[in-house]
Amino acid sequence: MYSPSINSTSNSSSTLQISPAVVKSFTPTKRFNYHKEASITSLDYDDSGQFLISAGIDKSIQLYDNHKGIHIKDIQSQKYGAHLAKFTHLNKNCLYASTPVGTSNLQEVDHDNSIRYLSLDDNQYLRYFKGHKETVISLEVDPVHDTFLSSSMDLTVKMWDLRSSNPTGNIDTGSPSIVAYDPMGVIFVVGKYSTSTIEFYDITNFDKKPFLTSKVESSIPCKWNKLEFSNNGKLLLVCTNSDNHYIVDAFSGQPLCVLHVPDGAMEFKYPFNGSSTFTPCGRFVLVGSSQHEVHVFDVSSIKTTEGGNDTVETSYKVIKPLKVIETSQGIPKILAFNPKLLTFASADTTVSLWQPLIE
């Protein structure tokens, strides 16, 4: 499987800049059905971009080699299931939570709210992180350090160090929340979708009040299922289960624009971790649609404050897609862009790998 690396400056034949022409040419080239038509709830790439993992309500984690375009391992977690599988920075190790109660046959056993730390090389559990009293609904690994954040239906956000089974910090949120780190691991955000607010925290002072709170009003009822910073740290994507997704100024917290996908609402029985994602360059956002489409948005013209006090001119502007790509390989309800290679993955009940058509 040819996977050119993302590099806008090199003249090497193995590198390719993400341009409008390239991003509009993406097409699915591989499809995997190792979850056996069960609903998939999360996707994640490792730091190198070589490996991809998916978790599903069939209580399994599936490991793929993106370089070769092949499936390489089936990891079963039959007692408590698997959800929100995320690579850490160490070897092929990952974290994952239990499948939410009611999404499989887990009501037949005692539900466990621990987060598991697993070596995918030898299927050995390295540690169990215990502290949440209810289902874990968001899990994010620090992009720089060996720490991670989790949020739960127990209305807390907890900070963890991979070397310790006990949380190193706790925030009482008062409502269900999702979390995300900025690309430098300096701040993190807590998104409270019931109140449409985003709270910005300093990693070194997370036990204090947020230094910034943003309000992201929605014209239609929706639930947030993912927050993601652009790699340049300027923009924050708010992914929802509705037709609208939001871009927020990562410096001021001001909402900048709406990415509208007509008839694109994602209403499913099972949870999933987001139908939209930035490209690594931060110029484009890909948004999946329930109409078997991927909408490509160019957000390069959005103005941000970049830490200043200037008024942003594009507040709540509705942006139209640059391209709408149809697919016959399931609903792209989860999207994840490779951090190093010019590929992305989508998932519904199967996993698809996408590449641009390169002349």
C-alpha atoms as a printed R data frame, in Angstrom:
    type eleno elety resid chain resno       x       y       z
1   ATOM     1    CA   MET     A     1   0.000   0.000   0.000
2   ATOM     2    CA   TYR     A     2   1.662   3.244  -1.147
3   ATOM     3    CA   SER     A     3   1.408   5.832   1.624
4   ATOM     4    CA   PRO     A     4   3.256   9.078   0.836
5   ATOM     5    CA   SER     A     5   4.457  10.996   3.863
6   ATOM     6    CA   ILE     A     6   3.122  14.438   4.678
7   ATOM     7    CA   ASN     A     7   5.874  16.977   3.989
8   ATOM     8    CA   SER     A     8   5.266  20.313   2.347
9   ATOM     9    CA   THR     A     9   8.940  21.212   1.821
10  ATOM    10    CA   SER     A    10  10.762  18.099   0.696
11  ATOM    11    CA   ASN     A    11  11.283  17.348  -2.986
12  ATOM    12    CA   SER     A    12  11.404  13.622  -2.352
13  ATOM    13    CA   SER     A    13   9.094  11.513  -4.507
14  ATOM    14    CA   SER     A    14   7.798   9.895  -1.335
15  ATOM    15    CA   THR     A    15   6.383  13.147   0.017
16  ATOM    16    CA   LEU     A    16   3.296  15.057  -1.010
17  ATOM    17    CA   GLN     A    17   1.782  18.339   0.112
18  ATOM    18    CA   ILE     A    18  -1.872  18.344   1.139
19  ATOM    19    CA   SER     A    19  -3.448  20.628  -1.450
20  ATOM    20    CA   PRO     A    20  -7.097  21.091  -2.476
21  ATOM    21    CA   ALA     A    21  -6.539  18.840  -5.496
22  ATOM    22    CA   VAL     A    22  -4.997  16.101  -3.360
23  ATOM    23    CA   VAL     A    23  -7.581  16.178  -0.578
24  ATOM    24    CA   LYS     A    24 -10.454  16.139  -3.091
25  ATOM    25    CA   SER     A    25  -9.048  12.974  -4.698
26  ATOM    26    CA   PHE     A    26  -9.221  10.716  -1.630
27  ATOM    27    CA   THR     A    27 -10.846   7.353  -2.177
28  ATOM    28    CA   PRO     A    28 -11.159   4.192  -0.042
29  ATOM    29    CA   THR     A    29  -8.619   1.561  -1.078
30  ATOM    30    CA   LYS     A    30  -8.858  -1.072   1.675
31  ATOM    31    CA   ARG     A    31 -11.763  -2.408   3.714
32  ATOM    32    CA   PHE     A    32 -11.609  -4.665   6.781
33  ATOM    33    CA   ASN     A    33 -14.433  -6.575   8.446
34  ATOM    34    CA   TYR     A    34 -12.662  -8.057  11.473
35  ATOM    35    CA   HIS     A    35 -15.343  -6.771  13.851
36  ATOM    36    CA   LYS     A    36 -17.748  -8.983  11.878
37  ATOM    37    CA   GLU     A    37 -20.323  -6.265  11.195
38  ATOM    38    CA   ALA     A    38 -20.430  -5.157  14.850
39  ATOM    39    CA   SER     A    39 -20.586  -1.415  15.458
40  ATOM    40    CA   ILE     A    40 -17.119   0.158  15.748
41  ATOM    41    CA   THR     A    41 -16.802   2.864  18.399
42  ATOM    42    CA   SER     A    42 -13.246   4.233  18.088
43  ATOM    43    CA   LEU     A    43 -10.211   4.565  15.811
44  ATOM    44    CA   ASP     A    44  -6.673   5.705  16.614
45  ATOM    45    CA   TYR     A    45  -3.261   5.915  14.883
46  ATOM    46    CA   ASP     A    46   0.064   5.535  16.671
47  ATOM    47    CA   ASP     A    47   2.682   8.307  16.600
48  ATOM    48    CA   SER     A    48   4.542   6.779  13.644
49  ATOM    49    CA   GLY     A    49   1.433   6.489  11.490
50  ATOM    50    CA   GLN     A    50   2.210   2.837  10.782
51  ATOM    51    CA   PHE     A    51  -0.363   1.261  13.075
52  ATOM    52    CA   LEU     A    52  -4.100   1.756  13.485
53  ATOM    53    CA   ILE     A    53  -6.429   0.296  16.110
54  ATOM    54    CA   SER     A    54 -10.203   0.007  16.174
55  ATOM    55    CA   ALA     A    55 -12.497  -0.983  19.043
56  ATOM    56    CA   GLY     A    56 -16.040  -2.277  18.709
57  ATOM    57    CA   ILE     A    57 -19.032  -3.576  20.605
58  ATOM    58    CA   ASP     A    58 -17.986  -7.125  19.690
59  ATOM    59    CA   LYS     A    59 -15.591  -6.649  22.657
60  ATOM    60    CA   SER     A    60 -12.464  -6.673  20.523
61  ATOM    61    CA   ILE     A    61  -9.580  -4.425  19.494
62  ATOM    62    CA   GLN     A    62  -8.252  -4.887  15.974
63  ATOM    63    CA   LEU     A    63  -4.712  -3.885  14.954
64  ATOM    64    CA   TYR     A    64  -3.753  -2.914  11.374
65  ATOM    65    CA   ASP     A    65  -0.489  -2.100   9.604
66  ATOM    66    CA   ASN     A    66  -1.105   1.013   7.517
67  ATOM    67    CA   HIS     A    67   2.214   0.670   5.628
68  ATOM    68    CA   LYS     A    68   1.271  -2.739   4.293
69  ATOM    69    CA   GLY     A    69  -2.485  -2.193   4.254
70  ATOM    70    CA   ILE     A    70  -3.132  -5.377   6.242
71  ATOM    71    CA   HIS     A    71  -4.797  -6.550   9.439
72  ATOM    72    CA   ILE     A    72  -2.239  -8.003  11.854
73  ATOM    73    CA   LYS     A    73  -3.939  -8.850  15.136
74  ATOM    74    CA   ASP     A    74  -7.248  -9.614  16.863
75  ATOM    75    CA   ILE     A    75  -7.264  -8.768  20.595
76  ATOM    76    CA   GLN     A    76 -10.252 -10.050  22.553
77  ATOM    77    CA   SER     A    77 -11.578  -8.364  25.701
78  ATOM    78    CA   GLN     A    78 -14.651 -10.474  26.244
79  ATOM    79    CA   LYS     A    79 -15.290  -9.894  29.946
80  ATOM    80    CA   TYR     A    80 -15.687  -6.122  29.946
81  ATOM    81    CA   GLY     A    81 -15.484  -5.224  26.275
82  ATOM    82    CA   ALA     A    82 -13.402  -2.485  24.641
83  ATOM    83    CA   HIS     A    83 -14.025   1.175  23.890
84  ATOM    84    CA   LEU     A    84 -11.951   4.332  23.249
85  ATOM    85    CA   ALA     A    85  -8.757   2.417  22.415
86  ATOM    86    CA   LYS     A    86  -5.824   4.874  22.264
87  ATOM    87    CA   PHE     A    87  -2.136   4.331  21.568
88  ATOM    88    CA   THR     A    88   0.388   5.591  24.097
89  ATOM    89    CA   HIS     A    89   3.888   6.691  23.031
90  ATOM    90    CA   LEU     A    90   5.532   3.459  24.199
91  ATOM    91    CA   ASN     A    91   5.939   0.623  21.687
92  ATOM    92    CA   LYS     A    92   2.575  -0.778  20.545
93  ATOM    93    CA   ASN     A    93   0.881  -0.170  23.894
94  ATOM    94    CA   CYS     A    94  -2.649   1.119  24.225
95  ATOM    95    CA   LEU     A    95  -5.220   2.268  26.752
96  ATOM    96    CA   TYR     A    96  -8.884   1.399  26.556
97  ATOM    97    CA   ALA     A    97 -12.080   1.570  28.574
98  ATOM    98    CA   SER     A    98 -14.933  -0.892  28.982
99  ATOM    99    CA   THR     A    99 -17.761  -1.041  26.474
100 ATOM   100    CA   PRO     A   100 -20.610   1.121  27.821
101 ATOM   101    CA   VAL     A   101 -23.337  -0.854  29.580
102 ATOM   102    CA   GLY     A   102 -26.273  -1.692  27.351
103 ATOM   103    CA   THR     A   103 -24.350  -1.626  24.055
104 ATOM   104    CA   SER     A   104 -23.657  -5.347  24.046
105 ATOM   105    CA   ASN     A   105 -24.309  -8.232  26.402
106 ATOM   106    CA   LEU     A   106 -22.404  -6.570  29.218
107 ATOM   107    CA   GLN     A   107 -25.536  -6.224  31.346
108 ATOM   108    CA   GLU     A   108 -25.082  -9.933  32.030
109 ATOM   109    CA   VAL     A   109 -21.834  -9.298  33.964
110 ATOM   110    CA   ASP     A   110 -20.598  -6.765  36.477
111 ATOM   111    CA   HIS     A   111 -19.496  -3.616  34.681
112 ATOM   112    CA   ASP     A   112 -15.971  -2.447  35.427
113 ATOM   113    CA   ASN     A   113 -14.984   1.213  35.048
114 ATOM   114    CA   SER     A   114 -11.219   0.658  35.110
115 ATOM   115    CA   ILE     A   115  -9.042   1.827  32.229
116 ATOM   116    CA   ARG     A   116  -6.706  -0.897  30.970
117 ATOM   117    CA   TYR     A   117  -3.123  -0.484  29.779
118 ATOM   118    CA   LEU     A   118  -2.264  -3.226  27.313
119 ATOM   119    CA   SER     A   119   0.817  -4.308  25.358
120 ATOM   120    CA   LEU     A   120  -0.416  -5.251  21.888
121 ATOM   121    CA   ASP     A   121   2.820  -7.128  21.175
122 ATOM   122    CA   ASP     A   122   2.261  -9.855  23.755
123 ATOM   123    CA   ASN     A   123  -1.305  -9.184  25.005
124 ATOM   124    CA   GLN     A   124  -0.030  -8.510  28.529
125 ATOM   125    CA   TYR     A   125  -1.781  -6.006  30.788
126 ATOM   126    CA   LEU     A   126   0.707  -3.483  32.127
127 ATOM   127    CA   ARG     A   127  -1.570  -1.649  34.556
128 ATOM   128    CA   TYR     A   128  -5.170  -0.996  35.554
129 ATOM   129    CA   PHE     A   129  -6.262   2.569  36.292
130 ATOM   130    CA   LYS     A   130  -9.036   2.595  38.862
131 ATOM   131    CA   GLY     A   131 -10.909   5.624  40.127
132 ATOM   132    CA   HIS     A   132 -13.975   6.275  38.001
133 ATOM   133    CA   LYS     A   133 -17.269   5.155  39.502
134 ATOM   134    CA   GLU     A   134 -19.238   5.126  36.262
135 ATOM   135    CA   THR     A   135 -18.694   4.554  32.532
136 ATOM   136    CA   VAL     A   136 -15.691   6.278  30.926
137 ATOM   137    CA   ILE     A   137 -16.890   8.348  27.961
138 ATOM   138    CA   SER     A   138 -13.742  10.200  26.847
139 ATOM   139    CA   LEU     A   139 -10.061   9.218  26.866
140 ATOM   140    CA   GLU     A   140  -7.130  11.229  25.481
141 ATOM   141    CA   VAL     A   141  -3.361  10.666  25.638
142 ATOM   142    CA   ASP     A   142  -1.067  13.655  26.210
143 ATOM   143    CA   PRO     A   143   0.704  14.304  22.860
144 ATOM   144    CA   VAL     A   144   4.061  14.885  24.588
145 ATOM   145    CA   HIS     A   145   4.101  13.273  28.020
146 ATOM   146    CA   ASP     A   146   3.281   9.801  29.345
147 ATOM   147    CA   THR     A   147   0.062  10.992  30.923
148 ATOM   148    CA   PHE     A   148  -3.579  10.924  29.883
149 ATOM   149    CA   LEU     A   149  -7.011  12.322  30.690
150 ATOM   150    CA   SER     A   150 -10.317  10.533  31.116
151 ATOM   151    CA   SER     A   151 -13.873  11.664  31.736
152 ATOM   152    CA   SER     A   152 -16.770   9.645  33.024
153 ATOM   153    CA   MET     A   153 -20.492   9.618  33.628
154 ATOM   154    CA   ASP     A   154 -19.540  10.048  37.300
155 ATOM   155    CA   LEU     A   155 -19.126  13.726  36.287
156 ATOM   156    CA   THR     A   156 -15.383  13.886  36.828
157 ATOM   157    CA   VAL     A   157 -12.300  14.384  34.678
158 ATOM   158    CA   LYS     A   158  -9.216  12.609  35.962
159 ATOM   159    CA   MET     A   159  -5.545  13.003  35.100
160 ATOM   160    CA   TRP     A   160  -3.281   9.940  35.114
161 ATOM   161    CA   ASP     A   161   0.389   9.052  34.870
162 ATOM   162    CA   LEU     A   162   1.125   5.771  33.062
163 ATOM   163    CA   ARG     A   163   3.419   4.773  35.942
164 ATOM   164    CA   SER     A   164   0.712   4.888  38.609
165 ATOM   165    CA   SER     A   165  -2.627   3.126  38.999
166 ATOM   166    CA   ASN     A   166  -4.133   6.039  40.909
167 ATOM   167    CA   PRO     A   167  -5.198   9.371  39.406
168 ATOM   168    CA   THR     A   168  -2.857  12.312  39.863
169 ATOM   169    CA   GLY     A   169  -5.634  14.873  39.586
170 ATOM   170    CA   ASN     A   170  -9.402  15.255  39.574
171 ATOM   171    CA   ILE     A   171 -11.893  17.858  38.361
172 ATOM   172    CA   ASP     A   172 -15.563  17.722  39.343
173 ATOM   173    CA   THR     A   173 -17.311  18.842  36.173
174 ATOM   174    CA   GLY     A   174 -20.944  18.687  37.277
175 ATOM   175    CA   SER     A   175 -22.016  17.340  33.899
176 ATOM   176    CA   PRO     A   176 -20.898  14.726  31.330
177 ATOM   177    CA   SER     A   177 -17.818  15.996  29.492
178 ATOM   178    CA   ILE     A   178 -15.312  15.226  26.769
179 ATOM   179    CA   VAL     A   179 -11.624  16.174  26.812
180 ATOM   180    CA   ALA     A   180  -8.749  17.093  24.486
181 ATOM   181    CA   TYR     A   181  -5.109  18.230  24.701
182 ATOM   182    CA   ASP     A   182  -3.507  20.986  22.675
183 ATOM   183    CA   PRO     A   183  -0.685  19.686  20.391
184 ATOM   184    CA   MET     A   184   2.085  20.843  22.757
185 ATOM   185    CA   GLY     A   185   0.592  19.220  25.859
186 ATOM   186    CA   VAL     A   186   0.464  22.618  27.592
187 ATOM   187    CA   ILE     A   187  -3.276  23.009  28.040
188 ATOM   188    CA   PHE     A   188  -6.323  20.800  27.893
189 ATOM   189    CA   VAL     A   189 -10.005  21.493  27.383
190 ATOM   190    CA   VAL     A   190 -13.133  20.069  28.957
191 ATOM   191    CA   GLY     A   191 -16.249  20.240  26.801
192 ATOM   192    CA   LYS     A   192 -19.599  20.189  28.622
193 ATOM   193    CA   TYR     A   193 -22.158  19.517  25.925
194 ATOM   194    CA   SER     A   194 -25.179  19.852  28.247
195 ATOM   195    CA   THR     A   195 -24.263  23.509  28.836
196 ATOM   196    CA   SER     A   196 -22.469  24.109  25.492
197 ATOM   197    CA   THR     A   197 -19.336  25.311  27.270
198 ATOM   198    CA   ILE     A   198 -15.622  24.614  26.823
199 ATOM   199    CA   GLU     A   199 -13.264  25.129  29.747
200 ATOM   200    CA   PHE     A   200  -9.552  25.718  29.113
201 ATOM   201    CA   TYR     A   201  -7.063  24.482  31.758
202 ATOM   202    CA   ASP     A   202  -3.336  24.911  32.239
203 ATOM   203    CA   ILE     A   203  -1.726  21.476  32.686
204 ATOM   204    CA   THR     A   204   0.411  22.735  35.554
205 ATOM   205    CA   ASN     A   205  -2.563  24.324  37.361
206 ATOM   206    CA   PHE     A   206  -5.363  21.950  36.483
207 ATOM   207    CA   ASP     A   207  -6.608  21.891  40.081
208 ATOM   208    CA   LYS     A   208  -7.479  25.588  39.840
209 ATOM   209    CA   LYS     A   209 -10.367  27.128  37.952
210 ATOM   210    CA   PRO     A   210 -10.149  27.192  34.130
211 ATOM   211    CA   PHE     A   211  -8.313  30.232  32.804
212 ATOM   212    CA   LEU     A   212 -10.863  30.581  29.989
213 ATOM   213    CA   THR     A   213 -14.445  29.480  29.417
214 ATOM   214    CA   SER     A   214 -16.073  29.528  25.991
215 ATOM   215    CA   LYS     A   215 -19.733  29.242  25.038
216 ATOM   216    CA   VAL     A   216 -20.586  27.466  21.776
217 ATOM   217    CA   GLU     A   217 -24.269  28.007  21.133
218 ATOM   218    CA   SER     A   218 -26.042  25.649  18.747
219 ATOM   219    CA   SER     A   219 -29.160  26.433  16.748
220 ATOM   220    CA   ILE     A   220 -30.174  22.772  16.842
221 ATOM   221    CA   PRO     A   221 -30.080  20.228  19.699
222 ATOM   222    CA   CYS     A   222 -26.904  18.158  19.598
223 ATOM   223    CA   LYS     A   223 -24.465  16.122  21.636
224 ATOM   224    CA   TRP     A   224 -20.728  16.691  21.396
225 ATOM   225    CA   ASN     A   225 -18.665  13.543  20.865
226 ATOM   226    CA   LYS     A   226 -15.165  14.843  20.134
227 ATOM   227    CA   LEU     A   227 -12.887  17.852  20.612
228 ATOM   228    CA   GLU     A   228  -9.722  18.158  18.505
229 ATOM   229    CA   PHE     A   229  -7.061  20.863  18.200
230 ATOM   230    CA   SER     A   230  -5.430  21.595  14.863
231 ATOM   231    CA   ASN     A   231  -1.733  20.704  14.823
232 ATOM   232    CA   ASN     A   232  -0.743  24.383  14.676
233 ATOM   233    CA   GLY     A   233  -2.702  24.932  17.905
234 ATOM   234    CA   LYS     A   234  -4.801  27.757  16.457
235 ATOM   235    CA   LEU     A   235  -8.170  26.054  16.011
236 ATOM   236    CA   LEU     A   236 -10.368  23.748  18.058
237 ATOM   237    CA   LEU     A   237 -12.896  21.464  16.361
238 ATOM   238    CA   VAL     A   238 -16.146  20.625  18.141
239 ATOM   239    CA   CYS     A   239 -17.604  17.475  16.604
240 ATOM   240    CA   THR     A   240 -21.303  16.783  17.225
241 ATOM   241    CA   ASN     A   241 -23.933  14.202  16.291
242 ATOM   242    CA   SER     A   242 -25.882  16.845  14.342
243 ATOM   243    CA   ASP     A   243 -25.623  18.494  10.910
244 ATOM   244    CA   ASN     A   244 -23.386  21.200  12.391
245 ATOM   245    CA   HIS     A   245 -19.813  21.075  13.644
246 ATOM   246    CA   TYR     A   246 -17.976  24.086  15.064
247 ATOM   247    CA   ILE     A   247 -14.560  25.688  14.773
248 ATOM   248    CA   VAL     A   248 -13.423  27.665  17.828
249 ATOM   249    CA   ASP     A   249 -10.492  30.055  18.208
250 ATOM   250    CA   ALA     A   250  -8.074  28.102  20.428
251 ATOM   251    CA   PHE     A   251  -6.604  31.339  21.841
252 ATOM   252    CA   SER     A   252  -9.707  33.365  22.651
253 ATOM   253    CA   GLY     A   253 -12.321  30.604  22.836
254 ATOM   254    CA   GLN     A   254 -14.489  32.519  20.389
255 ATOM   255    CA   PRO     A   255 -16.602  30.410  18.005
256 ATOM   256    CA   LEU     A   256 -15.477  31.173  14.464
257 ATOM   257    CA   CYS     A   257 -17.642  29.214  12.067
258 ATOM   258    CA   VAL     A   258 -20.031  26.358  11.465
259 ATOM   259    CA   LEU     A   259 -19.261  23.411   9.195
260 ATOM   260    CA   HIS     A   260 -22.695  22.443   7.918
261 ATOM   261    CA   VAL     A   261 -23.416  18.990   6.481
262 ATOM   262    CA   PRO     A   262 -26.994  18.761   5.142
263 ATOM   263    CA   ASP     A   263 -28.814  15.646   6.399
264 ATOM   264    CA   GLY     A   264 -25.562  14.546   7.991
265 ATOM   265    CA   ALA     A   265 -26.704  13.931  11.564
266 ATOM   266    CA   MET     A   266 -25.204  10.834  13.165
267 ATOM   267    CA   GLU     A   267 -27.821   9.227  15.398
268 ATOM   268    CA   PHE     A   268 -26.770   5.732  16.445
269 ATOM   269    CA   LYS     A   269 -27.608   3.288  19.199
270 ATOM   270    CA   TYR     A   270 -23.942   2.902  20.135
271 ATOM   271    CA   PRO     A   271 -21.396   5.558  21.165
272 ATOM   272    CA   PHE     A   272 -18.583   6.612  18.828
273 ATOM   273    CA   ASN     A   273 -15.696   9.055  19.077
274 ATOM   274    CA   GLY     A   274 -16.277  11.606  16.359
275 ATOM   275    CA   SER     A   275 -17.126  11.874  12.665
276 ATOM   276    CA   SER     A   276 -14.780  14.790  11.889
277 ATOM   277    CA   THR     A   277 -11.029  15.418  11.966
278 ATOM   278    CA   PHE     A   278  -8.362  17.914  10.904
279 ATOM   279    CA   THR     A   279  -5.743  17.080   8.317
280 ATOM   280    CA   PRO     A   280  -2.256  17.313   9.914
281 ATOM   281    CA   CYS     A   281  -1.564  20.633   8.178
282 ATOM   282    CA   GLY     A   282  -4.653  22.133   9.824
283 ATOM   283    CA   ARG     A   283  -5.931  23.512   6.530
284 ATOM   284    CA   PHE     A   284  -8.761  21.048   5.977
285 ATOM   285    CA   VAL     A   285 -11.439  19.360   8.062
286 ATOM   286    CA   LEU     A   286 -13.049  16.097   6.970
287 ATOM   287    CA   VAL     A   287 -16.594  15.450   8.159
288 ATOM   288    CA   GLY     A   288 -18.479  12.190   7.733
289 ATOM   289    CA   SER     A   289 -22.172  12.152   6.845
290 ATOM   290    CA   SER     A   290 -24.959   9.668   7.450
291 ATOM   291    CA   GLN     A   291 -25.573   9.922   3.690
292 ATOM   292    CA   HIS     A   292 -22.430   7.833   3.007
293 ATOM   293    CA   GLU     A   293 -20.336  10.919   2.252
294 ATOM   294    CA   VAL     A   294 -17.161  12.625   3.430
295 ATOM   295    CA   HIS     A   295 -17.356  16.419   3.270
296 ATOM   296    CA   VAL     A   296 -14.057  18.270   2.842
297 ATOM   297    CA   PHE     A   297 -13.885  21.815   4.275
298 ATOM   298    CA   ASP     A   298 -11.093  24.329   3.681
299 ATOM   299    CA   VAL     A   299 -10.661  26.343   6.904
300 ATOM   300    CA   SER     A   300  -7.431  28.106   5.906
301 ATOM   301    CA   SER     A   301  -9.151  31.482   5.494
302 ATOM   302    CA   ILE     A   302 -10.450  31.561   9.072
303 ATOM   303    CA   LYS     A   303  -8.856  34.373  11.056
304 ATOM   304    CA   THR     A   304  -7.791  33.811  14.652
305 ATOM   305    CA   THR     A   305  -6.616  36.141  17.363
306 ATOM   306    CA   GLU     A   306  -3.393  34.161  17.957
307 ATOM   307    CA   GLY     A   307  -3.262  35.404  21.511
308 ATOM   308    CA   GLY     A   308  -4.082  39.030  20.683
309 ATOM   309    CA   ASN     A   309  -7.183  41.056  21.399
310 ATOM   310    CA   ASP     A   310  -8.271  41.676  17.818
311 ATOM   311    CA   THR     A   311 -11.886  41.078  16.924
312 ATOM   312    CA   VAL     A   312 -12.383  38.025  14.741
313 ATOM   313    CA   GLU     A   313 -14.478  38.819  11.686
314 ATOM   314    CA   THR     A   314 -15.757  35.356  10.802
315 ATOM   315    CA   SER     A   315 -17.796  34.547  13.929
316 ATOM   316    CA   TYR     A   316 -20.346  31.810  13.228
317 ATOM   317    CA   LYS     A   317 -19.903  32.049   9.492
318 ATOM   318    CA   VAL     A   318 -21.271  28.960   7.737
319 ATOM   319    CA   ILE     A   319 -18.639  27.351   5.528
320 ATOM   320    CA   LYS     A   320 -19.583  25.236   2.530
321 ATOM   321    CA   PRO     A   321 -17.598  22.103   1.687
322 ATOM   322    CA   LEU     A   322 -14.835  22.228  -0.880
323 ATOM   323    CA   LYS     A   323 -15.734  18.713  -1.982
324 ATOM   324    CA   VAL     A   324 -18.250  15.987  -1.139
325 ATOM   325    CA   ILE     A   325 -16.862  12.476  -1.623
326 ATOM   326    CA   GLU     A   326 -19.357   9.631  -1.859
327 ATOM   327    CA   THR     A   327 -18.474   6.185  -0.522
328 ATOM   328    CA   SER     A   328 -20.076   2.764  -0.783
329 ATOM   329    CA   GLN     A   329 -18.076   1.440   2.180
330 ATOM   330    CA   GLY     A   330 -20.462   2.165   5.024
331 ATOM   331    CA   ILE     A   331 -21.319   5.359   6.867
332 ATOM   332    CA   PRO     A   332 -18.109   7.250   7.785
333 ATOM   333    CA   LYS     A   333 -19.289   7.827  11.350
334 ATOM   334    CA   ILE     A   334 -15.701   7.827  12.701
335 ATOM   335    CA   LEU     A   335 -12.780   9.542  10.953
336 ATOM   336    CA   ALA     A   336  -9.100   9.582  11.938
337 ATOM   337    CA   PHE     A   337  -6.317  11.152   9.855
338 ATOM   338    CA   ASN     A   338  -2.875   9.559   9.873
339 ATOM   339    CA   PRO     A   339  -0.374  11.869  11.664
340 ATOM   340    CA   LYS     A   340   2.534  10.996   9.337
341 ATOM   341    CA   LEU     A   341   1.207   9.493   6.115
342 ATOM   342    CA   LEU     A   342  -1.246  10.842   3.568
343 ATOM   343    CA   THR     A   343  -4.038   8.452   4.499
344 ATOM   344    CA   PHE     A   344  -7.064   8.490   6.756
345 ATOM   345    CA   ALA     A   345  -9.390   5.848   8.138
346 ATOM   346    CA   SER     A   346 -13.157   5.698   8.430
347 ATOM   347    CA   ALA     A   347 -15.340   3.228  10.278
348 ATOM   348    CA   ASP     A   348 -18.913   2.104  10.768
349 ATOM   349    CA   THR     A   349 -19.189  -1.674  11.103
350 ATOM   350    CA   THR     A   350 -16.075  -2.056   8.938
351 ATOM   351    CA   VAL     A   351 -12.808  -0.106   8.751
352 ATOM   352    CA   SER     A   352 -11.723   1.571   5.506
353 ATOM   353    CA   LEU     A   353  -8.337   3.078   4.626
354 ATOM   354    CA   TRP     A   354  -8.363   6.036   2.239
355 ATOM   355    CA   GLN     A   355  -5.641   7.395  -0.090
356 ATOM   356    CA   PRO     A   356  -5.511  10.176  -2.653
357 ATOM   357    CA   LEU     A   357  -5.493   9.281  -6.328
358 ATOM   358    CA   ILE     A   358  -1.974  10.365  -7.282
359 ATOM   359    CA   GLU     A   359  -1.070  10.902 -10.913
